[in-house]
Amino acid sequence: MKMLRSCRLLLWQVALRLSYNVVIASLCREGSDIFTSVRENSPTGEFISSINITAGPRANTIRLCLSGRNANWFYLEGRTIRLNSSVFRVLDREVEGSVLIAELICYENDIIQGNYRILVEILNENDNKPNFLLETIQPFTISELTAVNSVVFTVKAVDADGDMISYIIDPSSQDAEFFRIDLPNTGKVVLNKPLDYETRTHLQLIMWAQESNTVDKFNTSAVLNINIEDGDDQYPHFLPCTPVSPGVPVCMNPTYTTNITQKHQDVGLDFSPGPITAEDGDKGINAPLTYTILSGQTHSHSPLDSCTNVCTGVFASPTGDDQGRFTINNTTGEIRLTRAADDQRLTTNYMLTIMVCQVDDRLKYSVASVLVRVLYENAFPPAFNRTTYKGFIIQSSSPASIVTTYGNQVLQVQVSDRDFPDGRNPNIHYLLHPPSELYQVTKEGVLIAKTNQLRAFDRQILQVIARDEESGEEVSASVDIEVLQRGQAVPSGAFKEQQLFGDVDSTLAGGIAVLILIVLLSAILFLLLWTVHRRRVQNPEDRPAIAFGKHPNVVSSPPVFVDESSHGSRAFTRQSGSFHGRQGVYTRRPSLLPPPSSSQLSEPGESRTRPPLPPPSSSSHLFTVAEKHEGGAHTWEDLRLPVEPASIHGEDIPAVNTGMPQRDENMKTD
């Protein structure tokens, strides 16, 4: 313990000697307390005060030292006190306080002879900016139902220098128009205009805190994020929503339409532009909804006058569903047809009024119309009376002109529909596909051209589409339009090729023309071949012998010869050009040869050759021969019978008996 105390005493003496500055003088005389000031942020060695102490007559030396709470901020230099600061140790009023307190002790012969107080006021300098309190600039939420001119939030900032602060809303903020500050020094922010959750769900604001009593006007800023809470202030609406105007969250309810026939019953109806559905206008709340049929009307019209609708009455049912003909699902909004339309003579349109409202607030509701059209069975599609129309337009400076056709008559493209007694379907809508900037078509099928934008000799091919808006069927036709010069007359009639193909399109007309050309070429080729063949047939040198069955009008058939010998009669066939006549066989004279001997006859099964015949002669005559069997050999006898001319397939062949029969090497016998 003694050693520990000795060490402490030694350390204490060392510390005291560091703060001591011995002044060689006489004994301490009466001094005074030091009251002075220094600016914050003053540099090192800044003069604080001088020391007024004189030595006594018997004193050898005096010693001065500094002590106290803030003694480390000062040091002694001769008979002066200076500021002990550095770059890393700056005198800051906001940290150290407004006053530095120390004590000056005077020792004479190591005996304390006097204590003097040192009070140094730290003069404030504007060296700090205001700072917002974090808890006042955190994101927060306000309801869209907050009243205008009410205080919605308060911001707070502090200045370490104690300066007065004023608050400003940055006008460049995108949502600055929603708020204002009436008392700048309070920081209270007031709602300047109504909030709307359906338009904006989030707002952002920039706030400034600025010194108001200083020359420097130091300031600082903060970004405030404000969330809008949805309030139950909107009514439900049917979908799809069509805004009344851009930027206005008010919807125009659609009219739902559907088509049915008299065969439909106990089915769910599909509507256009979509299924019957609604949503709460407060999307942040999305309150549950319920659907109801309020009322209905039946509109009837005759097919002969489909453009006139006559109201026949209002449903007496409390729910307006025509005694249960239509039912609606209160949760989903689906409408079902429970029984078919019972009027077979007239086409009936049912007009229903449906309502949707919030379950928790029936006063928030919306209504829409539902049109159910009862249609005839569509048995025939619409059809143009032709597939291609011809039109003319005369060049002029007029902004618009009607397209005409032959004879300067107004060109009118029309379709007929056999589903209607007069063929006119009032639901037909005409349009050009693709749309043209130079031409338009009216509901009656009349084409209108922007004449001042057309040039002479221009030609356009337009496609006109006729659409049945009730059934959705479409049919198209082409319109060929020519631009005539100024003063040029419109042709009075079509050309021949136009008359030929006026009712068909260009592709079909081209195909027919090619087919006709092919038929004509085939006919010409056939005539040429037939002429060459006939010339060959009529040439005598080229006509083969009748005996060989080569005449074009003779049908060759193998003749049958009768054997009159004692061995009995037998028939045999010879392959030659001879043919049967009366009482024998007719043959040409040059082909008759002496009958062959028995030795010349071939055995059955052997091949026999026929010598070539002499060329036929135009003077060949026919005569009758008879075959006799003598001693196993065949002989020929000229019966010399007159032969009447025979007609073979229209050609007369003279039958003349001349000369004796000759041997025919080509005759085959058995």
C-alpha positions as CSV (number, residue, x, y, z in Angstrom):
1,M,0.0,0.0,0.0
2,K,2.8,2.4,0.8
3,M,4.4,1.8,-2.5
4,L,1.1,2.4,-4.3
5,R,0.7,5.7,-2.5
6,S,4.2,6.7,-3.3
7,C,3.6,6.0,-7.0
8,R,0.4,8.0,-6.9
9,L,2.1,10.9,-5.3
10,L,4.9,10.8,-7.8
11,L,2.4,10.8,-10.7
12,W,0.5,13.7,-9.2
13,Q,3.6,15.8,-8.9
14,V,4.5,15.1,-12.5
15,A,1.1,16.1,-13.6
16,L,1.2,19.3,-11.6
17,R,4.6,20.3,-12.9
18,L,3.3,19.9,-16.5
19,S,0.7,22.6,-15.8
20,Y,3.0,24.8,-13.8
21,N,4.9,27.6,-15.3
22,V,7.3,29.1,-12.8
23,V,7.5,32.9,-12.9
24,I,10.6,34.4,-11.4
25,A,9.2,37.2,-9.3
26,S,8.5,38.4,-5.9
27,L,5.8,37.1,-3.6
28,C,2.1,37.0,-4.8
29,R,0.3,40.2,-4.1
30,E,-3.4,40.7,-4.4
31,G,-4.7,39.6,-7.7
32,S,-8.2,39.4,-9.3
33,D,-10.5,36.9,-10.9
34,I,-10.4,36.8,-14.7
35,F,-13.6,37.3,-16.7
36,T,-13.2,37.3,-20.4
37,S,-14.6,35.8,-23.6
38,V,-13.5,33.9,-26.7
39,R,-15.2,32.9,-29.9
40,E,-15.9,29.3,-30.7
41,N,-13.8,27.8,-33.3
42,S,-10.8,30.1,-32.4
43,P,-7.4,28.9,-33.4
44,T,-4.7,27.5,-31.2
45,G,-2.9,30.2,-29.1
46,E,-5.8,32.6,-29.1
47,F,-5.2,35.2,-26.4
48,I,-7.5,34.8,-23.4
49,S,-6.2,37.2,-20.7
50,S,-3.1,38.6,-19.0
51,I,-2.1,38.0,-15.3
52,N,-1.7,40.9,-13.0
53,I,0.3,39.6,-10.0
54,T,3.3,41.3,-8.4
55,A,5.9,39.7,-6.0
56,G,6.4,40.7,-2.3
57,P,9.6,42.4,-1.1
58,R,10.9,39.3,0.6
59,A,9.8,36.8,-1.9
60,N,12.2,34.9,-4.0
61,T,9.9,33.2,-6.5
62,I,6.2,32.6,-7.1
63,R,4.6,29.8,-9.1
64,L,1.3,29.9,-11.0
65,C,-0.7,27.0,-12.1
66,L,-4.1,26.3,-13.8
67,S,-6.6,23.8,-12.5
68,G,-10.3,23.2,-12.7
69,R,-12.9,21.6,-15.0
70,N,-11.8,23.3,-18.2
71,A,-8.2,24.0,-17.3
72,N,-7.1,21.8,-20.3
73,W,-8.4,24.4,-22.7
74,F,-5.8,26.9,-21.5
75,Y,-2.1,27.2,-21.1
76,L,0.2,29.9,-19.6
77,E,2.7,31.8,-21.6
78,G,4.6,34.3,-19.5
79,R,2.0,36.5,-17.8
80,T,-0.8,35.5,-20.4
81,I,-3.3,32.8,-20.7
82,R,-3.9,31.4,-24.1
83,L,-6.4,29.0,-25.8
84,N,-5.2,25.4,-26.0
85,S,-6.9,24.0,-29.2
86,S,-5.9,22.1,-32.3
87,V,-7.1,21.0,-35.7
88,F,-8.6,17.9,-34.1
89,R,-9.8,19.7,-31.0
90,V,-12.0,22.7,-31.9
91,L,-13.6,24.8,-29.3
92,D,-17.4,24.3,-29.9
93,R,-19.9,26.2,-27.9
94,E,-22.6,23.5,-28.7
95,V,-20.3,20.9,-27.2
96,E,-18.5,22.6,-24.3
97,G,-21.3,24.9,-23.3
98,S,-21.3,28.6,-23.1
99,V,-18.7,29.2,-20.4
100,L,-15.3,27.7,-19.6
101,I,-14.4,27.6,-15.9
102,A,-10.8,27.3,-14.5
103,E,-8.7,28.4,-11.5
104,L,-5.4,30.2,-11.3
105,I,-3.4,29.2,-8.2
106,C,-0.4,31.3,-7.1
107,Y,2.3,29.6,-5.0
108,E,5.0,31.4,-3.1
109,N,7.7,29.3,-1.7
110,D,5.5,26.3,-2.5
111,I,2.8,27.7,-0.4
112,I,-0.5,28.7,-1.9
113,Q,-0.8,32.4,-1.5
114,G,-3.8,33.0,-3.8
115,N,-6.6,31.5,-5.8
116,Y,-8.2,33.3,-8.7
117,R,-11.2,32.2,-10.8
118,I,-11.1,32.2,-14.6
119,L,-14.5,32.5,-16.4
120,V,-14.3,32.5,-20.2
121,E,-17.5,32.9,-22.1
122,I,-17.6,31.1,-25.5
123,L,-19.1,33.5,-28.0
124,N,-21.5,31.7,-30.4
125,E,-20.9,31.6,-34.1
126,N,-23.4,30.5,-36.7
127,D,-21.7,27.3,-37.6
128,N,-24.6,24.8,-37.6
129,K,-27.5,24.2,-40.0
130,P,-31.0,23.3,-38.8
131,N,-31.8,19.6,-38.6
132,F,-35.2,18.0,-38.8
133,L,-36.3,15.7,-36.1
134,L,-36.4,12.2,-37.6
135,E,-39.7,11.3,-36.0
136,T,-41.4,14.2,-37.8
137,I,-40.3,13.3,-41.3
138,Q,-41.1,9.6,-41.3
139,P,-43.6,8.2,-44.0
140,F,-47.1,8.5,-42.8
141,T,-50.7,7.9,-44.1
142,I,-53.7,10.1,-44.3
143,S,-57.2,9.3,-45.5
144,E,-58.5,10.6,-48.7
145,L,-61.6,11.8,-46.8
146,T,-59.5,14.3,-44.8
147,A,-61.1,17.7,-44.9
148,V,-59.6,20.5,-46.7
149,N,-58.0,23.3,-44.6
150,S,-57.2,20.9,-41.8
151,V,-53.7,20.3,-40.3
152,V,-52.6,17.0,-41.6
153,F,-49.1,16.8,-40.1
154,T,-46.3,18.9,-38.4
155,V,-42.6,19.0,-39.0
156,K,-39.9,20.1,-36.5
157,A,-36.3,21.1,-37.0
158,V,-33.7,22.3,-34.5
159,D,-30.6,24.5,-34.8
160,A,-27.7,23.8,-32.5
161,D,-26.9,27.5,-32.6
162,G,-30.3,28.3,-31.2
163,D,-31.4,30.3,-34.2
164,M,-35.0,30.7,-35.1
165,I,-36.3,28.4,-37.8
166,S,-39.0,28.9,-40.4
167,Y,-40.5,26.1,-42.6
168,I,-41.2,26.3,-46.4
169,I,-42.8,23.8,-48.8
170,D,-40.6,23.5,-51.9
171,P,-42.9,24.7,-54.8
172,S,-41.0,22.5,-57.2
173,S,-42.4,19.4,-55.5
174,Q,-44.7,17.5,-57.8
175,D,-47.4,17.4,-55.1
176,A,-46.8,20.8,-53.5
177,E,-50.3,21.9,-54.7
178,F,-52.0,19.6,-52.1
179,F,-50.5,21.4,-49.0
180,R,-49.6,24.8,-47.6
181,I,-48.2,26.3,-44.4
182,D,-50.1,29.1,-42.8
183,L,-47.6,29.9,-40.0
184,P,-44.0,29.3,-41.2
185,N,-42.5,29.2,-37.7
186,T,-44.8,26.4,-36.5
187,G,-44.2,23.7,-39.1
188,K,-47.9,22.8,-39.3
189,V,-48.9,21.7,-42.8
190,V,-52.5,22.2,-43.9
191,L,-54.3,20.3,-46.6
192,N,-54.9,22.6,-49.5
193,K,-57.1,20.5,-51.9
194,P,-59.1,17.3,-51.7
195,L,-57.3,14.0,-51.9
196,D,-58.5,11.1,-54.2
197,Y,-57.2,7.6,-53.8
198,E,-58.5,6.6,-57.3
199,T,-56.3,9.3,-58.8
200,R,-53.2,9.3,-56.5
201,T,-52.3,6.8,-53.9
202,H,-48.9,8.3,-53.0
203,L,-47.7,11.9,-52.6
204,Q,-44.2,13.2,-52.2
205,L,-43.3,16.6,-50.7
206,I,-40.0,18.5,-50.1
207,M,-39.8,20.6,-46.9
208,W,-37.2,23.2,-46.1
209,A,-36.1,24.4,-42.6
210,Q,-34.3,27.7,-42.7
211,E,-32.7,30.1,-40.2
212,S,-34.7,33.2,-40.0
213,N,-32.7,35.4,-37.6
214,T,-29.2,35.1,-39.2
215,V,-27.4,36.6,-42.1
216,D,-26.2,33.2,-43.3
217,K,-29.7,31.7,-43.6
218,F,-28.5,28.2,-43.2
219,N,-31.1,25.7,-44.2
220,T,-31.8,22.0,-44.7
221,S,-34.3,19.9,-46.6
222,A,-36.2,16.7,-46.1
223,V,-38.4,14.5,-48.4
224,L,-41.7,13.5,-47.0
225,N,-43.6,10.4,-48.4
226,I,-47.3,10.5,-47.8
227,N,-49.6,7.5,-48.5
228,I,-53.2,8.0,-49.3
229,E,-55.7,5.7,-47.6
230,D,-58.8,4.8,-49.6
231,G,-62.1,5.9,-48.2
232,D,-65.5,4.6,-49.0
233,D,-66.5,7.5,-51.3
234,Q,-67.0,5.8,-54.7
235,Y,-70.0,4.0,-56.2
236,P,-69.7,0.6,-57.9
237,H,-69.6,0.6,-61.7
238,F,-70.0,-2.0,-64.5
239,L,-67.2,-3.2,-66.6
240,P,-65.7,-2.3,-69.0
241,C,-65.3,1.2,-67.6
242,T,-65.4,4.0,-70.2
243,P,-64.2,7.3,-68.5
244,V,-66.5,10.3,-69.1
245,S,-63.3,12.3,-70.0
246,P,-59.6,11.7,-69.7
247,G,-58.4,12.0,-66.1
248,V,-61.9,11.9,-64.6
249,P,-62.5,8.6,-62.6
250,V,-66.2,8.5,-63.6
251,C,-67.4,5.6,-65.8
252,M,-70.2,5.4,-68.3
253,N,-71.8,2.0,-67.9
254,P,-72.0,-0.1,-71.0
255,T,-75.1,-1.6,-72.6
256,Y,-74.8,-5.4,-72.7
257,T,-76.2,-7.1,-75.8
258,T,-76.7,-10.6,-76.9
259,N,-78.6,-12.6,-79.6
260,I,-80.8,-15.6,-79.1
261,T,-83.2,-17.5,-81.3
262,Q,-86.6,-19.0,-80.5
263,K,-84.9,-22.3,-79.9
264,H,-82.8,-21.1,-77.0
265,Q,-83.9,-21.9,-73.5
266,D,-82.4,-22.8,-70.2
267,V,-79.0,-21.5,-71.2
268,G,-76.6,-18.9,-69.8
269,L,-76.3,-15.8,-72.0
270,D,-73.0,-14.5,-73.3
271,F,-73.0,-10.7,-73.7
272,S,-71.0,-8.2,-75.6
273,P,-68.8,-6.3,-74.8
274,G,-68.2,-8.8,-72.1
275,P,-69.8,-10.7,-69.2
276,I,-71.9,-8.7,-66.8
277,T,-69.6,-7.8,-64.0
278,A,-69.0,-4.8,-61.8
279,E,-66.4,-3.6,-59.3
280,D,-66.4,-1.3,-56.3
281,G,-65.2,2.2,-57.2
282,D,-63.0,2.1,-54.0
283,K,-60.4,-0.3,-55.2
284,G,-58.6,-0.1,-51.9
285,I,-61.7,-1.4,-50.1
286,N,-63.3,-3.6,-52.8
287,A,-66.6,-4.0,-51.0
288,P,-68.7,-7.0,-51.9
289,L,-71.5,-6.4,-54.4
290,T,-74.9,-7.8,-55.2
291,Y,-76.8,-7.9,-58.6
292,T,-80.5,-7.5,-59.2
293,I,-82.9,-7.2,-62.2
294,L,-84.9,-4.0,-61.7
295,S,-87.2,-3.8,-64.7
296,G,-87.6,-4.8,-68.3
297,Q,-89.3,-3.8,-71.5
298,T,-90.3,-5.9,-74.5
299,H,-89.7,-4.2,-77.9
300,S,-91.3,-5.9,-80.9
301,H,-90.8,-5.2,-84.5
302,S,-92.0,-6.8,-87.7
303,P,-89.3,-8.1,-90.1
304,L,-91.0,-5.9,-92.8
305,D,-90.3,-2.8,-90.7
306,S,-87.2,-3.7,-88.6
307,C,-86.2,-0.1,-88.2
308,T,-89.4,0.7,-86.1
309,N,-89.5,-0.4,-82.5
310,V,-92.9,-0.3,-80.8
311,C,-92.9,-0.6,-77.0
312,T,-95.4,-3.2,-76.1
313,G,-95.3,-3.0,-72.4
314,V,-93.4,-3.1,-69.1
315,F,-92.9,-6.2,-67.1
316,A,-95.3,-6.4,-64.2
317,S,-93.0,-8.7,-62.3
318,P,-91.5,-7.0,-59.2
319,T,-88.1,-8.2,-60.3
320,G,-88.6,-7.3,-63.9
321,D,-87.6,-10.7,-65.2
322,D,-90.7,-11.4,-67.3
323,Q,-92.3,-13.9,-64.9
324,G,-89.0,-15.8,-64.5
325,R,-87.9,-15.8,-68.1
326,F,-84.6,-14.3,-67.1
327,T,-82.8,-14.9,-63.8
328,I,-79.6,-13.3,-62.5
329,N,-77.0,-14.7,-60.1
330,N,-76.8,-12.1,-57.3
331,T,-73.1,-12.9,-56.7
332,T,-71.7,-13.3,-60.2
333,G,-74.1,-11.3,-62.3
334,E,-74.7,-14.2,-64.8
335,I,-78.1,-14.0,-66.6
336,R,-79.9,-17.2,-67.7
337,L,-82.7,-17.6,-70.1
338,T,-85.1,-20.1,-68.5
339,R,-87.7,-20.5,-71.3
340,A,-87.8,-19.7,-75.0
341,A,-89.4,-16.7,-76.6
342,D,-93.0,-17.6,-77.3
343,D,-93.9,-15.2,-80.1
344,Q,-93.4,-17.0,-83.4
345,R,-94.6,-14.2,-85.6
346,L,-92.6,-11.2,-84.4
347,T,-88.9,-10.9,-83.5
348,T,-88.9,-9.6,-79.9
349,N,-86.2,-7.6,-78.2
350,Y,-86.0,-7.7,-74.4
351,M,-84.6,-4.7,-72.6
352,L,-83.6,-5.3,-69.0
353,T,-82.4,-2.9,-66.4
354,I,-80.0,-4.4,-63.8
355,M,-78.6,-2.9,-60.6
356,V,-75.4,-3.5,-58.6
357,C,-75.0,-2.2,-55.1
358,Q,-72.7,-2.6,-52.1
359,V,-73.8,-5.2,-49.7
360,D,-72.9,-3.0,-46.7
361,D,-74.3,0.2,-48.2
362,R,-77.3,-0.1,-50.5
363,L,-77.2,3.6,-51.3
364,K,-74.1,3.1,-53.2
365,Y,-75.3,1.5,-56.4
366,S,-75.2,1.7,-60.2
367,V,-77.5,0.6,-63.1
368,A,-76.9,-0.7,-66.6
369,S,-79.1,-1.8,-69.6
370,V,-79.2,-5.3,-71.1
371,L,-80.5,-5.9,-74.6
372,V,-81.5,-9.4,-75.6
373,R,-82.4,-9.7,-79.3
374,V,-84.4,-12.6,-80.6
375,L,-83.3,-13.4,-84.1
376,Y,-84.7,-15.5,-86.9
377,E,-82.7,-18.6,-87.9
378,N,-80.1,-17.4,-90.3
379,A,-80.6,-19.8,-93.3
380,F,-78.9,-17.7,-96.1
381,P,-75.8,-15.6,-96.0
382,P,-75.8,-12.2,-97.7
383,A,-74.5,-12.1,-101.3
384,F,-73.5,-9.3,-103.8
385,N,-75.4,-9.3,-107.1
386,R,-72.0,-9.4,-108.8
387,T,-68.4,-10.0,-107.7
388,T,-66.8,-7.1,-109.7
389,Y,-68.2,-3.6,-110.2
390,K,-66.9,-1.0,-112.6
391,G,-66.7,2.6,-111.5
392,F,-65.7,5.9,-113.0
393,I,-64.7,9.2,-111.5
394,I,-64.0,12.4,-113.5
395,Q,-61.0,14.4,-112.4
396,S,-62.0,17.7,-110.9
397,S,-61.1,20.1,-108.1
398,S,-64.1,19.2,-106.1
399,P,-63.3,17.8,-102.6
400,A,-65.7,14.9,-103.0
401,S,-67.7,13.2,-105.8
402,I,-69.9,10.2,-106.1
403,V,-68.4,7.3,-108.1
404,T,-70.6,6.4,-111.2
405,T,-70.8,3.4,-113.5
406,Y,-71.7,2.9,-117.1
407,G,-74.2,5.4,-118.5
408,N,-73.1,7.9,-115.8
409,Q,-75.3,6.1,-113.3
410,V,-74.6,6.2,-109.6
411,L,-72.6,3.1,-108.6
412,Q,-74.2,1.4,-105.7
413,V,-72.9,-1.9,-104.3
414,Q,-75.6,-3.8,-102.6
415,V,-76.1,-7.3,-101.2
416,S,-79.2,-9.3,-101.0
417,D,-80.3,-11.6,-98.2
418,R,-82.8,-14.3,-98.9
419,D,-83.6,-14.4,-95.2
420,F,-85.7,-11.3,-95.8
421,P,-88.8,-11.1,-98.1
422,D,-87.5,-8.2,-100.1
423,G,-83.9,-9.3,-99.9
424,R,-82.8,-6.2,-98.0
425,N,-81.1,-6.8,-94.7
426,P,-81.2,-3.6,-92.6
427,N,-78.3,-4.9,-90.5
428,I,-75.8,-4.8,-93.4
429,H,-72.9,-2.5,-92.9
430,Y,-70.5,-1.7,-95.7
431,L,-66.8,-0.9,-95.3
432,L,-63.6,-0.9,-97.3
433,H,-60.8,-3.3,-96.5
434,P,-58.2,-2.1,-96.1
435,P,-59.5,1.4,-95.3
436,S,-58.8,3.9,-98.0
437,E,-57.8,7.6,-97.6
438,L,-59.3,8.5,-101.0
439,Y,-62.6,6.6,-100.9
440,Q,-65.5,6.0,-98.5
441,V,-68.6,3.9,-98.7
442,T,-71.9,4.9,-97.2
443,K,-74.4,2.8,-95.5
444,E,-76.4,2.5,-98.7
445,G,-73.3,1.2,-100.6
446,V,-72.5,4.4,-102.5
447,L,-68.8,5.2,-103.0
448,I,-67.6,8.7,-102.5
449,A,-64.1,9.8,-103.7
450,K,-61.9,12.7,-102.8
451,T,-61.7,14.0,-106.3
452,N,-59.2,16.7,-105.8
453,Q,-56.6,14.1,-104.7
454,L,-57.0,11.9,-107.8
455,R,-55.2,12.2,-111.1
456,A,-56.4,11.3,-114.6
457,F,-55.7,7.7,-115.7
458,D,-55.4,6.5,-112.1
459,R,-56.9,3.1,-111.4
460,Q,-57.8,1.6,-108.1
461,I,-59.1,-1.8,-107.1
462,L,-61.1,-1.6,-103.9
463,Q,-62.5,-4.4,-101.8
464,V,-65.9,-3.7,-100.3
465,I,-67.0,-5.9,-97.4
466,A,-70.7,-6.2,-96.4
467,R,-71.0,-7.3,-92.8
468,D,-74.2,-8.5,-91.2
469,E,-74.0,-6.8,-87.8
470,E,-76.5,-9.2,-86.4
471,S,-75.0,-12.5,-87.4
472,G,-71.5,-11.5,-88.1
473,E,-71.4,-12.9,-91.6
474,E,-69.3,-11.1,-94.2
475,V,-69.1,-11.1,-98.0
476,S,-66.8,-9.1,-100.3
477,A,-66.8,-7.7,-103.8
478,S,-64.2,-5.8,-105.9
479,V,-64.7,-2.4,-107.4
480,D,-62.5,-1.3,-110.3
481,I,-62.4,2.5,-110.5
482,E,-60.9,4.5,-113.3
483,V,-60.2,8.2,-113.1
484,L,-61.2,10.0,-116.4
485,Q,-59.9,13.2,-117.7
486,R,-61.7,16.5,-117.3
487,G,-64.5,16.6,-119.9
488,Q,-64.2,12.9,-120.8
489,A,-67.6,11.2,-121.0
490,V,-68.4,8.2,-118.9
491,P,-68.7,5.1,-121.2
492,S,-72.3,4.1,-121.9
493,G,-71.7,0.4,-121.8
494,A,-69.1,-2.3,-121.0
495,F,-66.8,-3.8,-123.6
496,K,-67.4,-7.3,-124.9
497,E,-64.9,-8.9,-122.7
498,Q,-66.4,-7.0,-119.8
499,Q,-69.8,-8.2,-120.7
500,L,-68.4,-11.8,-121.0
501,F,-66.8,-11.7,-117.6
502,G,-68.9,-9.0,-115.9
503,D,-70.2,-11.5,-113.3
504,V,-66.9,-13.2,-112.5
505,D,-63.7,-11.9,-111.0
506,S,-60.6,-11.4,-113.0
507,T,-58.9,-14.7,-111.9
508,L,-61.9,-16.8,-112.9
509,A,-62.2,-15.0,-116.2
510,G,-58.5,-15.6,-117.0
511,G,-59.0,-19.3,-116.2
512,I,-61.9,-19.6,-118.6
513,A,-60.0,-17.8,-121.3
514,V,-57.1,-20.2,-121.0
515,L,-59.5,-23.2,-121.1
516,I,-61.2,-21.9,-124.3
517,L,-57.8,-21.4,-125.9
518,I,-56.7,-25.0,-125.1
519,V,-60.0,-26.4,-126.5
520,L,-59.5,-24.4,-129.7
521,L,-55.9,-25.6,-130.2
522,S,-57.0,-29.2,-129.5
523,A,-59.8,-29.0,-132.1
524,I,-57.3,-27.6,-134.7
525,L,-54.8,-30.3,-134.1
526,F,-57.6,-33.0,-134.3
527,L,-58.7,-31.5,-137.7
528,L,-55.2,-31.6,-139.1
529,L,-54.7,-35.2,-138.0
530,W,-58.1,-36.2,-139.4
531,T,-57.3,-34.6,-142.8
532,V,-54.0,-36.4,-143.1
533,H,-55.6,-39.7,-142.2
534,R,-58.4,-39.2,-144.8
535,R,-56.0,-38.4,-147.5
536,R,-54.1,-41.6,-146.9
537,V,-57.3,-43.6,-146.9
538,Q,-58.5,-42.1,-150.2
539,N,-55.1,-42.7,-152.0
540,P,-55.6,-46.0,-154.2
541,E,-51.9,-46.9,-154.0
542,D,-52.1,-46.9,-150.2
543,R,-55.4,-48.9,-150.0
544,P,-54.8,-52.6,-149.1
545,A,-56.5,-55.4,-150.9
546,I,-60.0,-56.2,-149.9
547,A,-59.1,-59.8,-150.0
548,F,-56.9,-59.3,-147.0
549,G,-59.5,-57.4,-145.1
550,K,-57.5,-54.1,-145.2
551,H,-60.3,-51.9,-146.6
552,P,-61.3,-49.2,-144.1
553,N,-64.9,-50.1,-144.5
554,V,-64.5,-53.9,-144.4
555,V,-64.5,-55.9,-141.2
556,S,-62.2,-58.8,-141.5
557,S,-63.3,-62.1,-140.3
558,P,-62.0,-65.6,-141.1
559,P,-64.2,-67.3,-143.7
560,V,-65.4,-70.9,-143.2
561,F,-64.9,-73.4,-146.0
562,V,-67.1,-76.5,-146.2
563,D,-65.5,-79.8,-147.3
564,E,-67.8,-81.7,-149.7
565,S,-65.7,-84.9,-149.8
566,S,-66.9,-88.3,-148.8
567,H,-65.1,-88.0,-145.5
568,G,-67.9,-85.8,-144.4
569,S,-68.3,-82.2,-144.2
570,R,-66.0,-80.2,-142.0
571,A,-65.4,-76.5,-141.6
572,F,-62.0,-74.9,-141.5
573,T,-60.8,-71.5,-141.1
574,R,-58.2,-69.8,-143.3
575,Q,-56.4,-66.6,-142.4
576,S,-56.8,-64.7,-145.6
577,G,-58.4,-61.6,-146.9
578,S,-61.2,-63.4,-148.8
579,F,-64.9,-63.1,-147.8
580,H,-68.1,-65.0,-148.4
581,G,-70.4,-64.2,-151.2
582,R,-73.3,-66.1,-152.7
583,Q,-72.5,-69.6,-154.0
584,G,-68.8,-69.5,-153.1
585,V,-66.0,-67.4,-152.0
586,Y,-65.2,-63.9,-153.4
587,T,-61.6,-63.0,-153.9
588,R,-59.4,-60.8,-156.1
589,R,-58.3,-62.2,-159.4
590,P,-54.6,-61.6,-159.0
591,S,-54.7,-63.6,-155.8
592,L,-56.1,-66.8,-157.4
593,L,-53.5,-69.4,-158.1
594,P,-53.8,-73.0,-159.1
595,P,-54.9,-75.2,-156.3
596,P,-52.1,-76.9,-154.5
597,S,-51.5,-80.6,-155.0
598,S,-51.8,-83.1,-152.2
599,S,-48.0,-83.2,-151.9
600,Q,-48.0,-79.6,-151.3
601,L,-50.3,-79.8,-148.4
602,S,-48.6,-79.6,-145.1
603,E,-49.2,-81.9,-142.3
604,P,-51.1,-80.6,-139.4
605,G,-49.0,-78.8,-136.9
606,E,-46.4,-77.8,-139.4
607,S,-45.7,-74.1,-140.0
608,R,-46.8,-72.8,-143.3
609,T,-45.6,-69.7,-145.0
610,R,-47.5,-67.5,-147.4
611,P,-45.7,-66.1,-150.5
612,P,-46.2,-62.4,-151.0
613,L,-49.1,-61.3,-153.0
614,P,-48.8,-59.2,-156.0
615,P,-49.8,-55.6,-155.6
616,P,-53.5,-55.0,-155.9
617,S,-54.8,-53.5,-159.0
618,S,-57.7,-51.2,-159.5
619,S,-58.9,-53.5,-162.3
620,S,-59.2,-56.5,-160.1
621,H,-62.5,-58.4,-160.5
622,L,-64.3,-60.8,-158.3
623,F,-65.7,-64.1,-159.3
624,T,-67.1,-67.2,-157.7
625,V,-65.1,-70.4,-157.2
626,A,-66.1,-73.7,-155.6
627,E,-63.9,-76.2,-153.8
628,K,-64.0,-79.9,-154.7
629,H,-62.3,-82.9,-153.1
630,E,-60.8,-85.4,-155.6
631,G,-58.7,-88.2,-154.5
632,G,-57.5,-86.6,-151.3
633,A,-56.7,-83.4,-153.1
634,H,-58.5,-80.1,-153.2
635,T,-59.4,-78.6,-156.6
636,W,-61.1,-75.4,-157.5
637,E,-63.9,-75.0,-160.1
638,D,-65.0,-71.8,-161.7
639,L,-68.8,-71.8,-161.4
640,R,-69.0,-68.8,-163.7
641,L,-71.9,-67.4,-161.8
642,P,-72.7,-63.8,-162.2
643,V,-72.0,-61.9,-159.0
644,E,-74.0,-58.9,-158.0
645,P,-72.2,-55.9,-156.7
646,A,-71.8,-56.1,-152.9
647,S,-71.9,-53.2,-150.6
648,I,-69.5,-53.4,-147.8
649,H,-69.8,-50.7,-145.2
650,G,-71.2,-48.3,-147.7
651,E,-68.7,-49.0,-150.6
652,D,-69.9,-50.7,-153.8
653,I,-67.6,-53.6,-154.9
654,P,-68.2,-54.9,-158.5
655,A,-68.7,-58.6,-158.9
656,V,-67.3,-59.7,-162.3
657,N,-66.5,-63.2,-163.5
658,T,-63.4,-63.1,-165.7
659,G,-60.9,-65.7,-166.5
660,M,-60.1,-69.0,-165.0
661,P,-59.2,-69.5,-161.4
662,Q,-55.5,-69.6,-160.6
663,R,-53.6,-71.2,-157.9
664,D,-53.6,-69.3,-154.7
665,E,-50.4,-70.0,-152.7
666,N,-51.9,-68.2,-149.8
667,M,-54.8,-70.5,-149.4
668,K,-54.5,-72.7,-146.4
669,T,-56.6,-75.8,-146.3
670,D,-56.8,-78.7,-143.9
